[in-house]
Amino acid sequence: MKICILSGPYNPEKCGISDYIELLISEFTRSGIKCIHITIDEKNLFTHIAKNLPNADIYSFQFAPYFFSPIGLTGKSLQKLAKSLSNRELHINFHEIWVGAYPKAKWKEKIWGCLQKREIKSLVETSKPKTITCSNSAALDRLQKENLKAKYLYLCGTVPFSPSRETDTSDHIRVAFFGTLYEKFNYGHTAALLKKISISLKKDILIVVIGRRREHEGFKKMQAAFKPFGFVTTVTGELNRTQISQKIQNCEIGVSTTPFDIIGKSSATATLFEHRMPVIAFDDGDTPKEKLFVIKEFEEQLFLLNDDSVSDRLIKSIRKPKKQHFDGVAYTAKEMIGLFS
């Protein structure tokens, strides 16, 4: 089998989608599947690729609007590629879809989102993919409402488990923040929850911010919310994958600031789950509750701030031995091949 993966600019360890593609290609290659990776960028345009598609059994288009354009709209050149991909064994994997599809969106976002949605629907109509997938509850719900027959595909973490011989023996409850610190996250509610757990277990809280930071306002908001509670915060700065894995293993709790309905598109959160961390998250109400989910393997690891019993459940989880790590890359690769079968 030969798979041709098409994506935007390729920057491993600087871009989550690039990391995802890099790890998938490595897993496919290890399994004896040949891979061709074509990047779409300023040097390799849609129109050129449309005329020079290589032969492959399957074409997997890894799509996100802002992956290909700073404004999230690509224009006619995308349709040329779509036409070239039609009548082939095509898979489109939506890492993100259109903006402005949540209840409190500003009118400008909604207008821009309508333009993006029209372009995405045109892409699907022209290319006629055999399979459409996405990684989160919100996108799945919105694609299906537009009569686009999308399926769920788990987006693996981008930091594979790296066995650590060292264990932090300090008498703290270490709480890992890994990934983007979004400004809209409820840091105040999180601080109160952590304080309650601290009192129950008679241990101080140590906040560990792992890896590079992009959202500085979110970090400031977190510091302001945590300061009255006296939490100590350490910031690791940029680390390699092995160092990140080992830092996570030395923590007892993980926090995802990505809303629950789109948590599936967060490779950072997937990394926490795969390292078998109990993960605190928040449901912002943008997607109906009956549509929300995480894969079965992680259901017991998700702890919503909205849940009245969250502190008791978290304390029980912390006291339990951690399960063996979950190989997310192998799982996603297997699920992806299953879609083609």
C-alpha positions in Angstrom: 0.0 0.0 0.0 1.2 3.5 -0.8 -0.3 6.6 0.9 0.2 10.1 -0.4 -0.3 12.7 2.5 -0.9 16.3 1.5 -0.5 19.0 4.0 0.5 22.7 4.5 3.9 23.9 5.5 5.9 21.2 7.4 7.6 22.3 10.6 8.0 19.4 13.1 8.3 20.4 16.7 7.0 23.9 15.8 3.6 22.9 14.5 1.2 20.4 16.0 -0.2 19.2 12.7 3.4 18.7 11.4 4.3 16.7 14.5 1.1 14.5 13.9 2.1 13.9 10.3 5.7 13.1 11.1 4.8 10.5 13.7 2.1 8.9 11.5 4.5 8.6 8.6 7.1 7.0 10.9 4.4 4.5 12.2 3.2 3.7 8.6 6.8 3.1 7.4 7.5 0.9 10.4 4.4 -1.2 9.4 5.6 -1.6 5.8 3.3 1.1 4.3 5.0 3.4 1.8 4.4 7.1 2.3 4.7 10.1 0.1 4.4 13.5 1.8 3.6 16.6 -0.3 3.7 20.0 1.4 1.7 22.8 0.0 3.5 26.2 0.5 4.9 29.2 -1.3 7.3 27.0 -3.2 4.9 24.3 -4.0 1.5 25.7 -4.9 -1.9 24.1 -5.2 -1.9 24.5 -9.0 1.5 22.8 -9.4 0.5 19.9 -7.2 -2.8 19.5 -9.0 -0.9 18.9 -12.2 1.7 16.6 -10.7 0.0 14.3 -8.3 2.1 11.1 -7.8 0.6 7.6 -8.1 -0.7 6.2 -4.8 -3.4 3.9 -3.5 -4.7 6.4 -1.0 -4.5 10.2 -0.8 -4.9 11.7 2.6 -5.5 15.5 2.7 -4.7 17.0 6.1 -6.8 20.2 6.1 -7.2 23.2 8.3 -8.2 26.6 6.8 -5.4 28.6 8.3 -2.8 25.9 7.4 -2.8 27.1 3.8 -3.7 30.8 4.1 -3.2 33.5 6.8 -6.9 34.5 6.3 -8.3 31.0 6.2 -9.5 31.2 2.6 -7.5 29.7 -0.3 -9.6 30.6 -3.3 -9.8 29.0 -6.7 -6.5 27.2 -6.5 -7.9 24.8 -3.8 -10.7 23.8 -6.2 -8.1 22.9 -8.9 -6.5 20.5 -6.5 -9.9 19.2 -5.5 -10.7 18.4 -9.1 -7.4 16.6 -9.5 -8.1 14.5 -6.4 -11.6 13.5 -7.6 -12.1 9.9 -8.6 -9.2 8.8 -6.4 -9.3 7.0 -3.1 -9.4 10.3 -1.1 -9.5 10.9 2.6 -9.9 14.4 4.0 -9.0 14.9 7.6 -10.3 18.2 9.0 -8.0 19.3 11.9 -10.2 22.5 12.0 -13.2 23.7 10.1 -14.8 27.1 9.7 -14.8 29.8 12.5 -17.9 31.5 14.0 -19.9 28.3 14.5 -20.4 28.7 18.2 -23.3 30.6 19.9 -21.4 33.6 21.2 -19.4 34.3 18.0 -19.0 37.9 16.9 -20.9 38.8 13.7 -17.5 39.3 11.8 -16.5 35.7 12.7 -19.9 34.4 11.5 -19.6 36.2 8.2 -16.0 35.0 7.7 -17.0 31.5 8.8 -19.8 31.4 6.2 -17.1 32.1 3.5 -14.9 29.4 4.9 -17.8 26.9 5.1 -18.7 27.6 1.5 -15.1 26.9 0.4 -15.0 23.7 2.5 -18.3 22.4 1.1 -17.1 23.2 -2.4 -13.8 21.3 -1.7 -15.8 18.2 -0.7 -18.3 18.5 -3.5 -15.6 18.7 -6.1 -13.1 16.2 -4.7 -15.7 13.6 -3.8 -13.7 12.0 -0.9 -14.4 8.4 0.0 -13.9 9.3 3.7 -14.2 12.5 5.7 -12.9 12.6 9.3 -12.4 15.1 12.1 -11.0 14.9 15.6 -13.5 16.6 17.9 -17.1 16.7 19.0 -17.8 20.2 17.8 -16.5 19.7 14.2 -18.2 16.4 13.9 -21.5 17.9 14.9 -21.2 20.9 12.6 -20.0 18.9 9.6 -22.9 16.4 10.0 -25.4 19.3 10.2 -24.2 20.4 6.8 -24.9 16.9 5.5 -21.2 16.1 5.2 -20.8 12.5 6.2 -17.9 12.9 8.6 -16.5 10.2 10.9 -14.4 10.6 14.1 -10.7 9.9 13.9 -8.6 10.1 17.0 -5.8 12.7 16.9 -2.9 11.2 18.7 -0.6 13.0 21.0 2.7 14.3 19.6 4.9 13.4 22.5 5.4 9.7 22.6 6.0 8.1 26.0 9.7 8.1 27.0 10.5 5.9 30.0 11.9 7.9 32.9 14.2 6.5 35.5 14.0 9.5 37.7 11.0 10.2 40.0 10.2 13.6 41.7 9.9 12.7 45.4 9.0 16.2 46.5 5.9 16.4 48.8 3.7 18.3 46.4 0.7 17.7 44.1 2.3 18.6 40.8 -0.2 20.0 38.2 0.9 20.0 34.6 -0.2 22.7 32.2 0.9 21.5 28.7 -0.1 23.2 25.5 -1.7 26.6 24.8 -3.0 28.5 27.9 -6.2 30.0 26.6 -7.3 33.2 28.1 -11.0 32.2 28.3 -10.3 29.2 30.5 -11.8 29.3 34.0 -8.6 29.6 36.0 -10.4 30.8 39.1 -12.6 27.7 39.3 -9.5 25.6 38.7 -7.6 27.3 41.6 -10.5 26.7 44.0 -10.6 23.0 43.0 -6.9 22.5 43.4 -7.0 24.2 46.8 -9.7 21.8 47.9 -7.7 18.9 46.8 -4.6 20.3 48.5 -6.4 20.6 51.9 -7.9 17.1 51.6 -4.5 15.5 50.8 -2.5 17.8 53.1 0.0 18.6 50.3 0.9 21.9 48.6 0.2 22.5 45.0 3.1 22.9 42.5 2.1 24.3 39.1 4.4 23.0 36.3 4.0 24.9 32.9 5.6 22.6 30.4 7.1 23.6 27.0 7.0 26.8 25.1 4.2 29.3 25.7 2.2 31.1 23.0 -0.7 32.7 24.8 0.9 35.2 27.2 -2.4 36.7 28.3 -3.6 33.3 29.3 -0.5 32.8 31.4 -1.0 36.2 33.1 -4.6 35.3 33.9 -3.5 32.0 35.3 -0.9 33.7 37.6 -3.4 36.2 38.8 -6.0 33.5 39.7 -3.5 31.3 41.4 -1.6 34.0 43.4 -4.2 34.4 46.2 -3.9 30.6 46.9 -0.2 30.7 47.3 0.6 28.1 44.5 4.2 27.8 43.5 4.7 28.0 39.7 7.6 26.7 37.7 8.0 27.2 33.9 10.2 24.7 32.0 10.6 26.7 28.7 11.0 24.8 25.4 12.0 21.1 25.8 12.5 18.2 23.5 9.9 15.3 23.4 11.8 13.1 25.8 12.1 15.9 28.4 8.4 16.7 28.0 7.4 13.1 28.5 9.5 12.8 31.6 8.1 16.1 33.1 4.6 14.9 32.6 5.3 11.6 34.2 6.4 13.4 37.4 3.0 15.2 37.7 -0.2 13.9 39.3 -2.8 16.0 37.5 -3.0 17.5 34.0 -5.0 20.6 32.9 -6.4 21.2 29.5 -7.5 24.8 28.8 -9.1 23.7 25.5 -12.9 23.5 25.7 -14.3 20.0 26.0 -16.1 20.1 22.7 -12.9 20.7 20.8 -10.5 18.9 23.1 -10.0 16.2 20.5 -8.0 18.6 18.3 -5.5 19.3 21.0 -2.5 17.1 20.6 -1.2 18.4 23.9 -4.3 17.1 25.7 -4.0 13.8 23.9 -0.4 13.6 25.2 -1.6 14.1 28.8 -4.2 11.3 28.3 -1.7 9.0 26.7 0.6 9.4 29.7 -2.4 8.3 31.8 -2.9 11.6 33.6 -6.2 12.6 35.1 -7.1 15.7 33.1 -9.1 18.7 34.3 -11.1 20.4 31.5 -14.1 22.7 31.1 -17.4 22.4 29.1 -18.1 25.9 27.7 -21.6 24.9 26.5 -21.0 25.6 22.8 -22.0 22.1 21.7 -25.0 20.0 23.0 -23.9 17.8 25.9 -25.2 14.6 24.1 -22.7 15.2 21.3 -19.7 15.4 23.6 -17.2 12.5 24.0 -13.7 11.3 24.4 -12.6 7.9 23.3 -13.5 5.0 25.7 -9.8 4.6 26.7 -9.8 8.0 28.3 -13.3 8.4 29.8 -12.1 7.7 33.4 -9.3 10.3 33.0 -11.5 13.3 32.1 -12.6 15.5 35.0 -14.9 18.5 34.1 -14.9 21.6 36.3 -18.7 21.7 35.7 -19.1 18.4 37.6 -20.1 18.9 41.3 -18.3 15.6 42.3 -15.0 16.5 40.5 -12.9 16.9 43.6 -13.8 13.6 45.2 -13.3 11.8 41.8 -9.9 13.5 41.3 -8.7 12.5 44.7 -9.6 8.9 44.1 -7.9 9.0 40.8 -4.7 10.4 42.2 -4.5 7.7 44.8 -4.8 4.9 42.1 -1.7 3.5 40.4 -1.4 4.9 36.8 -2.3 2.6 33.9 0.3 1.6 31.3 0.9 4.4 28.8 -1.3 4.4 25.7 0.4 4.3 22.2 -1.7 6.9 20.5 0.3 7.0 17.3 -0.1 3.3 16.7 -3.8 3.6 17.5 -4.5 6.4 15.1 -2.5 4.7 12.3 -4.5 1.5 12.8 -7.8 3.5 12.8 -6.8 5.4 9.7 -6.0 2.2 7.8 -9.3 0.7 9.0 -11.2 3.6 7.3 -9.7 2.7 4.0 -10.4 -1.0 4.4 
